Amino acid sequence: MKLLKNRKIGTHELLFVGLLVLAFVIRLGLISQGWPATNSDEGTIGLMGLHIAFNGEHPTFYYGQYYMGPHQAYVAALLFRLFGSSLFMLRFGLLLIFTLFLLSTYLLTRLIYSKGWALFCLFLLGTGSSFVMARELSAIGGYTETLLFGSLLFLLASWLVISYRPYQRLRECRWRIVVYLAWGLIAGTGLWDDMLGAPFVLMTGLLLMVFCWRELLQLITPLAALIGLLVGAFPMLYYNLHAAPGEDSLSVLNDLRNSGGMTTHLKILALKHAIDISVPMMTGEPFCQANELALLGPTTSYSQSCNLIRETWGYSYMLLLGIAILLALWGLWGAWREWRGNRQVELEAATLESTHWLRRQAIHLALLISAVLTFYLYAFSYAPVGWPGIHARYLIGFLVATPAIFWPLWQGFISVQARLRMLVQVRRVVCGALLALVGALLVVGSVKAYTEVPRISANNARDMALIDTLLSHHVTHFYSDYWTCNKIMLLSNERVICSVVNGQLQDSHNRYHHYYDIVSADRKAAYVFPIYSDYVVKSDNQYTLPIVDEYAPRRGFTYQILVANGYVLDLAH
């Protein structure tokens, strides 16, 4: 009780709690209504969670891949064991991870910048467009964890750098060894989870080597970091030591990126699409969302107005990033000169203050460079050439660097000089207006996400109705396309089992091949495809599955067409 009485809870602390709770509630309300739309990529993670929780499986990677860790599935497995399996619980785990990211980023921003800026960044990251929040709440890979791991790496490294004393004996601060161990553990786990975290590992490691090099000369410190790194990445390392040629993680990632064979024209096109489509998508532009697959929602609008909105947002964002880097370099140069001058005149107090300022400037620049590396790895690959909307998620690392990217606007807004010249007043108004505009647009994006709930709820109802229809016809095994199979299996808790087939009804893209074995063993397995799919042909208001009709005589069965809930079913009888 005395501790509570002595601890002061002021306006700042109340605002912090309020903004954190607001961000949590916004997303909790959405996932409780089934938003965002689910798909079979998310279904795969959910099925992995089921197998971990109830079948004793321990996958090293996302099913069917050799480079993305299964951390979301393990979190889901824990929640499934405690509260039962459901799409809501799968996403609730991501909501907890995202909330930890907000907390970590708040602490990082407060440590490096200021308390006021930490609150405003919490507001910016707590709101967002429907695309941004969908990437934070959809279990489709390691994107939410990339946010948390990236922020934690910078938080731990920043604390180590700022609190470092050159001649402090290590035995007097053993707790620093624990922090190095934690940094290594998060770095290793992050690399196993998703290589999108590599820029954050690289830049934070570089910060430690530049500013804590004397400490790193002591064997115990780098050993602690290395042990943490090896433990965190051990499952990935063990797999790659035994992987067949071409199936190791680096080879798979190289093939996916495959930028070596790009022509100059494709590189320019990739860069253009990255800036004027992907960047707006992943940084919160709320009005003209981009999507190349109709089954994942409304497709990209290339109207003149949408093109103008996205291009304005994308190029403005990259301009702001460029200005932030130039100002950071100038600030680092000024801080270094001040630190050097104070050392030469041996002003101890001034030297200590200038040292802290120099280190903060370096951390600020490192955050910006991590964003540049994130953009470079994406923009000069094949990813933005064909699907710049869907693949915009690979730029999620920009959110980690948000405090650094928008910092010049905050500085311009709060700048105070003895004499407020006209130029300073104009700068304050412009910077304040831009911050207010970005904040308002992100709030609009959050509201627009709620307007999508009825449409997505209707889609969810159709999927559940399909499951009921299948079970009412005693169908527990069926063939379908990729985007139907794993989604329906997750929603049914594997009461129905589906196998993916291609246009020739052959085994195709079954991430968990045991499902194909189960379905193919059932000679009366049904065929189920969405009405809009290429498998379905409509003529005179009649739906048919020509490829199934052609294949049916070979199996010795006749099939009955049933149209229900947006799907065409071919049932054997």
C-alpha positions as CSV (number, residue, x, y, z in Angstrom):
1,M,0.0,0.0,0.0
2,K,2.8,2.4,0.8
3,L,4.4,1.7,-2.6
4,L,1.1,2.6,-4.3
5,K,0.8,5.8,-2.2
6,N,4.4,6.8,-3.1
7,R,4.0,6.1,-6.8
8,K,2.6,9.1,-8.6
9,I,0.1,8.4,-11.3
10,G,-0.2,11.5,-13.4
11,T,-1.9,12.5,-16.7
12,H,0.9,11.0,-18.8
13,E,0.4,7.5,-17.2
14,L,-3.3,7.7,-17.5
15,L,-3.0,8.6,-21.2
16,F,-0.6,5.8,-21.7
17,V,-3.0,3.2,-20.2
18,G,-5.9,4.7,-22.1
19,L,-4.2,4.6,-25.5
20,L,-3.0,1.0,-24.9
21,V,-6.5,-0.1,-23.8
22,L,-8.0,1.7,-26.8
23,A,-5.8,-0.1,-29.3
24,F,-6.6,-3.4,-27.6
25,V,-10.3,-2.8,-27.6
26,I,-10.4,-1.7,-31.2
27,R,-8.9,-4.9,-32.3
28,L,-10.7,-7.1,-29.8
29,G,-14.0,-5.8,-31.2
30,L,-13.0,-6.6,-34.7
31,I,-11.8,-10.2,-34.1
32,S,-14.9,-10.9,-32.0
33,Q,-17.0,-10.2,-35.1
34,G,-14.9,-12.5,-37.3
35,W,-12.9,-9.7,-38.9
36,P,-10.7,-9.8,-40.9
37,A,-11.7,-12.3,-43.6
38,T,-9.9,-15.6,-43.1
39,N,-8.2,-17.7,-45.7
40,S,-6.4,-21.0,-46.1
41,D,-3.0,-19.5,-45.2
42,E,-4.5,-18.6,-41.8
43,G,-6.3,-22.0,-41.8
44,T,-2.9,-23.7,-42.0
45,I,-1.6,-21.9,-38.9
46,G,-4.8,-22.8,-37.0
47,L,-4.5,-26.4,-38.1
48,M,-0.9,-26.5,-36.9
49,G,-2.1,-25.2,-33.6
50,L,-4.6,-28.0,-33.3
51,H,-2.0,-30.6,-34.1
52,I,0.5,-29.2,-31.6
53,A,-2.2,-28.9,-28.9
54,F,-3.9,-32.2,-29.3
55,N,-1.8,-34.5,-31.5
56,G,1.6,-33.9,-30.0
57,E,3.2,-32.6,-33.1
58,H,6.2,-30.2,-33.0
59,P,6.7,-28.6,-36.5
60,T,9.8,-26.6,-37.2
61,F,8.4,-24.5,-40.0
62,Y,5.1,-23.4,-41.4
63,Y,3.6,-26.4,-43.2
64,G,5.0,-26.8,-46.7
65,Q,7.8,-24.2,-46.3
66,Y,11.3,-24.3,-44.9
67,Y,11.9,-20.7,-43.9
68,M,9.1,-19.4,-41.7
69,G,8.8,-20.4,-38.0
70,P,5.6,-21.8,-36.4
71,H,5.5,-19.4,-33.4
72,Q,1.9,-18.3,-34.1
73,A,0.8,-21.9,-34.1
74,Y,2.5,-22.6,-30.7
75,V,0.8,-19.6,-29.2
76,A,-2.5,-20.8,-30.7
77,A,-1.9,-24.3,-29.3
78,L,-1.5,-22.9,-25.8
79,L,-4.7,-20.9,-26.0
80,F,-6.6,-23.9,-27.7
81,R,-5.6,-26.1,-24.7
82,L,-6.8,-23.5,-22.2
83,F,-9.9,-22.1,-23.9
84,G,-10.8,-24.4,-26.8
85,S,-10.0,-24.0,-30.5
86,S,-11.6,-21.3,-32.6
87,L,-10.6,-18.6,-35.1
88,F,-11.1,-16.1,-32.3
89,M,-8.6,-17.7,-30.0
90,L,-6.1,-18.0,-32.9
91,R,-6.3,-14.3,-33.4
92,F,-6.5,-13.4,-29.7
93,G,-2.9,-14.7,-29.5
94,L,-1.8,-12.3,-32.1
95,L,-3.6,-9.5,-30.3
96,L,-1.6,-10.2,-27.2
97,I,1.6,-10.2,-29.3
98,F,0.7,-6.9,-30.9
99,T,-0.1,-5.3,-27.5
100,L,3.3,-6.3,-26.3
101,F,4.7,-4.6,-29.4
102,L,2.9,-1.4,-28.5
103,L,4.3,-1.5,-25.0
104,S,7.8,-2.2,-26.2
105,T,7.7,0.6,-28.8
106,Y,6.4,3.0,-26.2
107,L,9.3,2.2,-23.8
108,L,11.8,2.5,-26.7
109,T,10.4,5.8,-27.9
110,R,10.4,7.2,-24.4
111,L,14.0,6.0,-23.9
112,I,15.3,7.5,-27.1
113,Y,13.1,10.5,-27.8
114,S,10.6,11.9,-25.3
115,K,7.5,11.0,-23.2
116,G,5.2,13.1,-25.3
117,W,6.4,11.6,-28.6
118,A,6.0,8.1,-27.1
119,L,2.4,8.8,-26.4
120,F,1.7,10.1,-29.9
121,C,3.4,7.1,-31.5
122,L,1.3,4.8,-29.3
123,F,-1.8,6.6,-30.8
124,L,-0.4,6.3,-34.4
125,L,0.3,2.6,-34.0
126,G,-2.8,1.9,-32.0
127,T,-5.0,3.0,-34.9
128,G,-4.6,2.1,-38.6
129,S,-6.1,1.2,-41.9
130,S,-8.0,-2.1,-42.4
131,F,-5.1,-3.5,-44.4
132,V,-2.6,-2.7,-41.6
133,M,-4.8,-4.1,-38.8
134,A,-5.6,-7.2,-40.9
135,R,-1.8,-7.9,-41.1
136,E,-1.5,-7.5,-37.4
137,L,-4.5,-9.8,-36.6
138,S,-4.3,-12.5,-39.3
139,A,-2.3,-15.6,-38.6
140,I,-0.7,-15.9,-42.0
141,G,3.0,-16.0,-40.9
142,G,5.5,-14.2,-38.7
143,Y,4.4,-10.6,-39.3
144,T,3.0,-9.7,-35.9
145,E,6.1,-11.3,-34.2
146,T,8.4,-9.4,-36.5
147,L,6.9,-6.2,-35.0
148,L,7.5,-7.4,-31.5
149,F,10.9,-8.9,-32.0
150,G,12.2,-5.9,-34.0
151,S,11.0,-3.5,-31.3
152,L,12.4,-5.6,-28.4
153,L,15.8,-5.9,-30.2
154,F,16.0,-2.1,-30.4
155,L,14.8,-1.6,-26.9
156,L,17.4,-4.0,-25.4
157,A,20.2,-2.8,-27.6
158,S,19.3,0.9,-26.9
159,W,19.3,0.3,-23.1
160,L,22.7,-1.5,-23.3
161,V,24.2,1.3,-25.4
162,I,22.8,4.2,-23.4
163,S,23.7,2.7,-20.0
164,Y,27.1,1.6,-21.1
165,R,30.2,2.8,-19.1
166,P,33.5,2.2,-20.7
167,Y,35.5,1.2,-17.6
168,Q,32.8,-0.4,-15.6
169,R,33.8,-3.8,-14.4
170,L,31.5,-6.5,-15.7
171,R,31.3,-8.3,-12.3
172,E,29.7,-5.1,-11.0
173,C,26.9,-5.3,-13.5
174,R,26.2,-9.0,-14.1
175,W,22.7,-8.1,-15.1
176,R,24.0,-6.8,-18.4
177,I,25.0,-10.3,-19.3
178,V,21.4,-11.3,-18.9
179,V,20.3,-8.5,-21.3
180,Y,22.9,-9.7,-23.8
181,L,21.6,-13.2,-23.5
182,A,18.0,-11.9,-24.0
183,W,19.1,-9.9,-27.1
184,G,20.7,-13.0,-28.6
185,L,17.6,-15.2,-27.8
186,I,15.2,-12.7,-29.4
187,A,17.5,-12.2,-32.4
188,G,17.8,-16.0,-33.0
189,T,14.1,-16.6,-32.5
190,G,13.3,-13.7,-34.8
191,L,15.4,-15.0,-37.6
192,W,13.8,-18.4,-37.3
193,D,10.4,-16.9,-37.2
194,D,10.8,-14.7,-40.3
195,M,13.8,-13.3,-42.1
196,L,12.0,-10.0,-42.3
197,G,13.6,-9.4,-38.9
198,A,17.1,-9.5,-40.3
199,P,17.5,-5.7,-40.7
200,F,16.7,-5.2,-37.0
201,V,19.2,-8.0,-35.9
202,L,21.9,-6.4,-38.1
203,M,21.4,-2.8,-37.0
204,T,21.1,-3.5,-33.3
205,G,24.1,-5.8,-33.5
206,L,26.0,-3.1,-35.2
207,L,25.1,-0.6,-32.5
208,L,26.4,-2.9,-29.8
209,M,29.7,-3.4,-31.6
210,V,30.2,0.3,-32.2
211,F,29.3,1.6,-28.7
212,C,30.0,-1.4,-26.4
213,W,33.1,-2.8,-28.1
214,R,35.2,-2.8,-24.9
215,E,32.5,-4.8,-23.1
216,L,32.4,-7.2,-26.0
217,L,36.1,-7.9,-25.7
218,Q,35.3,-9.7,-22.4
219,L,34.6,-13.3,-23.3
220,I,31.5,-13.7,-21.2
221,T,29.5,-10.9,-23.0
222,P,29.7,-12.0,-26.6
223,L,29.4,-15.6,-25.4
224,A,26.1,-14.8,-23.7
225,A,24.8,-13.1,-26.8
226,L,26.0,-16.1,-29.0
227,I,24.4,-18.7,-26.7
228,G,21.1,-16.8,-26.8
229,L,21.3,-16.5,-30.6
230,L,22.0,-20.3,-31.0
231,V,19.3,-21.3,-28.6
232,G,16.8,-19.0,-30.3
233,A,17.6,-20.2,-33.8
234,F,18.5,-23.8,-32.9
235,P,15.5,-25.5,-34.6
236,M,16.2,-23.7,-37.8
237,L,19.9,-24.4,-37.6
238,Y,19.4,-28.0,-36.9
239,Y,17.0,-28.4,-39.9
240,N,19.4,-26.6,-42.3
241,L,22.4,-28.8,-41.2
242,H,20.4,-31.8,-42.3
243,A,18.5,-30.3,-45.2
244,A,18.7,-31.8,-48.7
245,P,20.4,-29.6,-51.3
246,G,18.0,-26.8,-52.5
247,E,15.7,-27.3,-49.5
248,D,17.7,-25.3,-47.0
249,S,16.1,-22.0,-45.8
250,L,18.5,-19.7,-47.7
251,S,18.0,-21.5,-51.0
252,V,14.2,-21.4,-50.6
253,L,14.4,-17.7,-49.8
254,N,16.7,-17.0,-52.7
255,D,14.4,-18.7,-55.1
256,L,11.4,-16.7,-53.7
257,R,13.2,-13.4,-54.0
258,N,14.9,-14.3,-57.3
259,S,16.0,-10.8,-58.1
260,G,19.2,-11.8,-59.9
261,G,17.4,-12.5,-63.1
262,M,15.4,-9.3,-63.2
263,T,15.8,-6.9,-66.1
264,T,16.3,-3.2,-65.6
265,H,12.7,-2.6,-66.8
266,L,11.4,-5.1,-64.1
267,K,13.5,-3.5,-61.4
268,I,12.1,0.0,-62.2
269,L,8.6,-1.5,-62.3
270,A,9.1,-3.2,-58.9
271,L,10.5,0.0,-57.4
272,K,7.5,2.0,-58.7
273,H,4.9,-0.5,-57.5
274,A,6.6,-0.7,-54.1
275,I,6.4,3.1,-53.6
276,D,3.0,3.9,-55.1
277,I,1.1,0.8,-54.0
278,S,2.9,-1.3,-51.3
279,V,4.1,1.6,-49.2
280,P,0.7,3.3,-48.9
281,M,-0.9,-0.1,-48.1
282,M,1.5,-1.0,-45.3
283,T,1.7,2.5,-43.8
284,G,-2.0,3.2,-43.4
285,E,-3.6,4.8,-46.5
286,P,-7.2,4.2,-45.7
287,F,-9.2,4.9,-48.9
288,C,-7.8,2.9,-51.9
289,Q,-6.8,-0.5,-50.6
290,A,-5.0,-2.8,-53.1
291,N,-5.6,-6.5,-53.6
292,E,-4.9,-8.7,-56.6
293,L,-7.1,-11.7,-55.6
294,A,-10.9,-11.3,-55.6
295,L,-11.4,-14.1,-53.1
296,L,-9.5,-12.1,-50.5
297,G,-11.8,-9.1,-50.8
298,P,-12.4,-6.1,-53.1
299,T,-9.8,-5.9,-55.8
300,T,-7.5,-3.0,-56.5
301,S,-9.0,0.2,-57.9
302,Y,-6.8,1.8,-60.6
303,S,-9.1,4.8,-61.0
304,Q,-7.4,8.1,-61.5
305,S,-8.3,9.3,-58.1
306,C,-7.1,6.2,-56.3
307,N,-3.8,6.2,-58.3
308,L,-3.3,9.9,-57.3
309,I,-4.1,9.2,-53.6
310,R,-1.7,6.2,-53.4
311,E,1.1,7.9,-55.3
312,T,0.8,11.1,-53.2
313,W,0.9,9.0,-50.0
314,G,3.7,6.7,-51.1
315,Y,6.1,9.3,-52.4
316,S,5.4,11.7,-49.5
317,Y,6.2,8.8,-47.1
318,M,9.5,8.1,-48.9
319,L,10.3,11.8,-49.0
320,L,9.7,12.0,-45.2
321,L,12.0,8.9,-44.7
322,G,14.7,10.6,-46.8
323,I,14.4,13.9,-44.9
324,A,14.5,12.0,-41.6
325,I,17.8,10.2,-42.7
326,L,19.4,13.5,-43.8
327,L,18.5,15.2,-40.5
328,A,19.7,12.2,-38.5
329,L,23.1,12.3,-40.2
330,W,23.3,16.0,-39.6
331,G,22.3,15.4,-35.9
332,L,24.8,12.6,-35.5
333,W,27.6,14.8,-37.0
334,G,26.7,17.6,-34.6
335,A,26.5,15.3,-31.6
336,W,29.9,13.8,-32.5
337,R,31.5,17.2,-32.8
338,E,30.1,18.3,-29.4
339,W,31.2,15.1,-27.7
340,R,34.7,15.4,-29.2
341,G,35.0,19.0,-28.1
342,N,33.9,18.3,-24.6
343,R,36.4,15.5,-24.3
344,Q,39.3,17.7,-25.4
345,V,38.5,20.3,-22.7
346,E,37.9,17.5,-20.2
347,L,34.4,18.7,-19.1
348,E,33.2,15.5,-17.4
349,A,29.5,16.4,-16.9
350,A,29.2,17.9,-20.4
351,T,31.0,14.9,-21.9
352,L,28.6,12.5,-20.2
353,E,25.6,14.5,-21.5
354,S,27.0,14.8,-25.1
355,T,27.8,11.0,-25.0
356,H,24.2,10.2,-24.2
357,W,23.1,12.5,-27.0
358,L,25.5,11.0,-29.5
359,R,24.3,7.5,-28.7
360,R,20.6,8.5,-29.0
361,Q,21.3,10.0,-32.4
362,A,23.1,6.8,-33.5
363,I,20.1,4.7,-32.4
364,H,17.7,7.0,-34.2
365,L,19.8,6.6,-37.4
366,A,19.9,2.8,-37.0
367,L,16.1,2.7,-36.8
368,L,15.9,4.6,-40.0
369,I,18.5,2.4,-41.8
370,S,16.5,-0.7,-40.7
371,A,13.5,0.8,-42.5
372,V,15.7,1.5,-45.6
373,L,17.0,-2.1,-45.6
374,T,13.4,-3.4,-45.3
375,F,12.4,-1.4,-48.3
376,Y,15.5,-2.4,-50.3
377,L,15.0,-6.1,-49.8
378,Y,11.4,-5.8,-50.9
379,A,11.5,-3.2,-53.7
380,F,14.3,-5.0,-55.6
381,S,12.6,-8.4,-55.7
382,Y,9.9,-9.9,-57.8
383,A,7.3,-9.5,-55.0
384,P,6.0,-6.0,-56.0
385,V,6.0,-6.8,-59.7
386,G,2.8,-8.8,-59.9
387,W,1.1,-8.5,-56.5
388,P,2.2,-5.2,-54.9
389,G,-1.0,-5.1,-52.8
390,I,-0.9,-8.5,-51.3
391,H,2.9,-8.5,-50.9
392,A,2.9,-5.1,-49.2
393,R,2.9,-7.1,-45.9
394,Y,6.7,-7.6,-46.4
395,L,7.1,-3.9,-45.5
396,I,5.6,-4.4,-42.0
397,G,9.0,-3.5,-40.6
398,F,8.2,0.1,-41.4
399,L,5.9,0.1,-38.3
400,V,8.8,-0.6,-36.0
401,A,10.6,2.5,-37.4
402,T,7.5,4.7,-37.1
403,P,8.9,6.8,-34.2
404,A,12.1,7.6,-36.1
405,I,10.4,8.3,-39.5
406,F,7.9,10.8,-38.1
407,W,10.3,12.3,-35.5
408,P,11.2,15.3,-37.7
409,L,7.5,16.4,-37.8
410,W,7.3,16.2,-34.0
411,Q,10.5,18.1,-33.6
412,G,9.2,20.8,-36.0
413,F,6.0,21.0,-34.1
414,I,7.3,21.3,-30.6
415,S,10.4,23.4,-31.4
416,V,10.7,26.4,-29.2
417,Q,13.1,29.3,-29.8
418,A,13.7,32.5,-27.9
419,R,12.3,34.5,-30.8
420,L,9.5,32.9,-32.8
421,R,10.4,34.1,-36.3
422,M,7.8,33.8,-39.0
423,L,9.7,30.8,-40.6
424,V,9.6,28.9,-37.3
425,Q,5.9,29.6,-36.8
426,V,5.1,28.4,-40.4
427,R,7.2,25.2,-39.7
428,R,5.3,24.5,-36.5
429,V,1.9,24.9,-38.2
430,V,2.9,22.7,-41.2
431,C,4.4,19.9,-39.0
432,G,1.5,20.0,-36.6
433,A,-1.0,19.9,-39.5
434,L,0.7,17.0,-41.1
435,L,0.8,15.0,-37.8
436,A,-2.9,15.8,-37.3
437,L,-3.7,14.7,-40.8
438,V,-1.9,11.4,-40.5
439,G,-3.6,10.7,-37.1
440,A,-7.0,11.6,-38.5
441,L,-6.6,9.3,-41.6
442,L,-5.5,6.4,-39.4
443,V,-8.6,6.9,-37.3
444,V,-10.7,6.9,-40.5
445,G,-9.0,3.7,-41.4
446,S,-10.0,2.1,-38.1
447,V,-13.6,3.2,-38.6
448,K,-13.6,1.8,-42.2
449,A,-12.5,-1.5,-40.8
450,Y,-15.7,-1.7,-38.8
451,T,-17.8,-1.0,-41.9
452,E,-16.4,-4.2,-43.5
453,V,-17.7,-6.4,-40.6
454,P,-21.2,-7.1,-42.1
455,R,-19.7,-8.3,-45.4
456,I,-17.1,-10.5,-43.8
457,S,-19.7,-11.8,-41.3
458,A,-21.9,-12.9,-44.2
459,N,-18.9,-14.7,-45.8
460,N,-18.2,-16.4,-42.5
461,A,-21.8,-17.5,-42.2
462,R,-21.7,-19.0,-45.7
463,D,-18.6,-21.0,-44.8
464,M,-20.2,-22.3,-41.6
465,A,-23.4,-23.1,-43.6
466,L,-21.3,-25.1,-46.1
467,I,-19.9,-27.1,-43.2
468,D,-23.4,-27.8,-41.9
469,T,-24.5,-28.8,-45.5
470,L,-21.6,-31.2,-45.8
471,L,-22.2,-32.9,-42.5
472,S,-26.0,-33.1,-43.2
473,H,-25.1,-35.1,-46.3
474,H,-22.7,-37.2,-44.3
475,V,-19.7,-35.8,-46.3
476,T,-16.6,-35.7,-44.2
477,H,-14.0,-35.9,-47.0
478,F,-13.9,-33.7,-50.1
479,Y,-11.6,-32.2,-52.7
480,S,-11.4,-28.5,-53.4
481,D,-9.0,-25.6,-54.3
482,Y,-6.3,-24.3,-52.0
483,W,-8.2,-21.2,-50.8
484,T,-11.1,-23.3,-49.6
485,C,-9.5,-26.4,-48.1
486,N,-7.6,-25.4,-45.0
487,K,-10.0,-22.6,-44.2
488,I,-13.0,-24.9,-44.0
489,M,-11.0,-27.5,-42.1
490,L,-10.1,-25.0,-39.4
491,L,-13.6,-23.6,-39.1
492,S,-15.0,-27.1,-38.7
493,N,-12.3,-28.2,-36.2
494,E,-11.4,-30.9,-38.7
495,R,-14.8,-32.4,-38.6
496,V,-14.4,-32.4,-42.4
497,I,-11.1,-33.1,-44.1
498,C,-10.2,-31.6,-47.5
499,S,-7.5,-32.2,-50.0
500,V,-6.3,-29.6,-52.5
501,V,-6.4,-30.6,-56.2
502,N,-5.5,-28.7,-59.4
503,G,-7.4,-28.2,-62.6
504,Q,-6.8,-31.8,-63.5
505,L,-8.0,-33.0,-60.1
506,Q,-4.5,-34.0,-59.2
507,D,-2.7,-33.6,-55.8
508,S,-1.6,-30.0,-55.6
509,H,-0.3,-27.6,-52.9
510,N,-1.3,-29.8,-49.9
511,R,0.8,-28.2,-47.2
512,Y,0.0,-31.1,-44.9
513,H,0.0,-34.1,-47.2
514,H,-1.6,-36.5,-44.7
515,Y,-4.9,-34.8,-45.6
516,Y,-4.5,-35.9,-49.2
517,D,-3.9,-39.5,-48.1
518,I,-7.1,-39.4,-46.0
519,V,-9.3,-38.0,-48.7
520,S,-7.9,-40.1,-51.5
521,A,-8.6,-43.2,-49.4
522,D,-12.4,-42.4,-49.5
523,R,-13.7,-43.4,-52.9
524,K,-16.9,-41.4,-52.2
525,A,-15.2,-38.2,-51.4
526,A,-17.1,-35.2,-52.7
527,Y,-15.9,-32.2,-54.8
528,V,-16.6,-28.8,-53.5
529,F,-15.7,-25.5,-55.3
530,P,-16.7,-21.9,-54.9
531,I,-19.1,-20.6,-57.5
532,Y,-16.6,-18.0,-58.8
533,S,-13.8,-20.5,-59.2
534,D,-12.3,-21.7,-62.6
535,Y,-13.6,-25.2,-61.8
536,V,-17.2,-24.1,-62.1
537,V,-19.0,-23.4,-65.4
538,K,-22.4,-21.7,-65.5
539,S,-24.8,-22.2,-68.4
540,D,-28.5,-21.4,-68.5
541,N,-28.5,-20.8,-64.8
542,Q,-27.1,-24.3,-64.3
543,Y,-23.8,-25.0,-62.6
544,T,-21.6,-27.8,-63.7
545,L,-18.1,-29.1,-62.8
546,P,-16.9,-30.4,-66.3
547,I,-13.6,-31.8,-65.0
548,V,-15.5,-33.9,-62.4
549,D,-18.0,-35.0,-65.0
550,E,-15.2,-36.2,-67.2
551,Y,-13.4,-38.0,-64.3
552,A,-16.5,-39.6,-62.7
553,P,-16.9,-42.6,-65.0
554,R,-13.4,-43.7,-64.1
555,R,-14.4,-44.0,-60.4
556,G,-17.6,-45.9,-61.1
557,F,-19.8,-43.3,-59.5
558,T,-22.4,-40.8,-60.5
559,Y,-22.4,-37.4,-59.0
560,Q,-25.2,-35.1,-57.9
561,I,-24.7,-31.4,-58.3
562,L,-25.8,-29.3,-55.3
563,V,-25.5,-25.5,-55.2
564,A,-25.5,-24.2,-51.6
565,N,-24.0,-21.2,-49.8
566,G,-21.9,-19.9,-52.6
567,Y,-20.4,-23.3,-53.4
568,V,-21.0,-26.0,-56.0
569,L,-20.9,-29.5,-54.5
570,D,-20.6,-32.7,-56.5
571,L,-21.7,-35.5,-54.2
572,A,-21.1,-39.2,-55.1
573,H,-24.0,-41.6,-54.8
